[in-house]
Amino acid sequence: MSETERRLAAILSADAAGFSLLMNQDEQAAHRTLKSEREVIDAAIARHHGRIVGTAGDSVLAEVDADPEAQRACGARGGGGERALEI
């Protein structure tokens, strides 16, 4: 019988706040902004040995290492500030 590898993981569920409003105002800009933000988020997930489980529109569902540093890095896009979208 083979031994099953186990690891502790965290689930990341992110959604772009304000995406629908931005889509109504300027659809092309909304897609460009979302693509740019997703590149950063996807890279952070990959850097921390995570994997994207699924996406739908402006949301992403991923699994990342359960260590706090990985969780902070993958969730670091929140807070919006000057961004058009807040993840």
C-alpha positions in Angstrom: 0.0 0.0 0.0 1.4 3.4 -0.9 1.6 6.2 1.6 -0.5 9.3 1.0 1.3 12.6 1.2 -0.4 15.1 3.4 0.1 18.8 3.8 -1.7 21.7 5.5 -3.2 24.1 3.0 -5.3 27.2 3.0 -8.1 28.1 0.6 -7.9 31.5 -1.1 -11.1 32.9 -2.6 -10.8 36.3 -4.2 -13.2 38.6 -6.0 -12.6 42.0 -7.6 -14.7 44.5 -5.8 -16.0 47.2 -8.2 -15.6 45.0 -11.3 -19.2 45.3 -12.4 -19.2 49.0 -12.0 -16.0 49.3 -14.0 -17.4 47.0 -16.7 -20.4 49.4 -17.0 -18.1 52.4 -17.3 -15.4 51.0 -19.6 -15.4 47.3 -20.5 -12.0 47.3 -22.2 -10.3 49.1 -19.3 -12.0 46.6 -16.9 -10.6 43.7 -18.7 -7.1 45.2 -18.9 -7.2 46.0 -15.2 -8.4 42.6 -14.2 -5.7 40.9 -16.4 -3.0 43.0 -14.8 -4.2 42.2 -11.3 -4.6 38.5 -12.0 -1.0 38.3 -13.3 0.2 39.5 -9.9 -2.1 37.3 -7.9 -1.4 34.2 -10.1 2.4 34.8 -9.7 2.0 35.0 -5.9 0.1 31.8 -5.8 2.7 30.0 -7.9 5.6 31.4 -5.8 4.1 29.9 -2.7 3.5 26.4 -4.3 -0.2 27.1 -4.7 -2.5 26.1 -7.5 -5.5 27.7 -9.0 -8.5 25.5 -8.6 -10.9 27.6 -10.6 -11.9 31.0 -11.9 -15.2 32.6 -12.9 -15.3 36.1 -14.3 -13.5 38.3 -11.8 -13.0 35.7 -9.1 -10.3 33.1 -8.4 -10.3 30.0 -6.1 -6.9 28.7 -5.1 -5.1 26.5 -2.7 -1.9 27.8 -1.1 0.6 26.7 1.6 -0.9 27.2 5.1 2.1 29.1 6.3 1.2 32.7 7.2 3.8 34.2 4.8 2.2 32.5 1.8 -1.2 33.6 2.9 -0.1 37.2 3.4 1.6 37.3 0.0 -1.4 35.9 -1.8 -3.8 38.2 -0.1 -1.7 41.3 -0.4 -3.7 42.8 -3.2 -6.6 43.8 -0.9 -7.0 47.4 0.2 -7.4 49.0 -3.2 -5.8 52.3 -2.5 -5.4 54.0 -6.0 -6.4 50.8 -7.8 -9.5 50.7 -10.0 -10.2 47.2 -8.6 -9.9 46.0 -5.0 -9.1 42.3 -4.7 
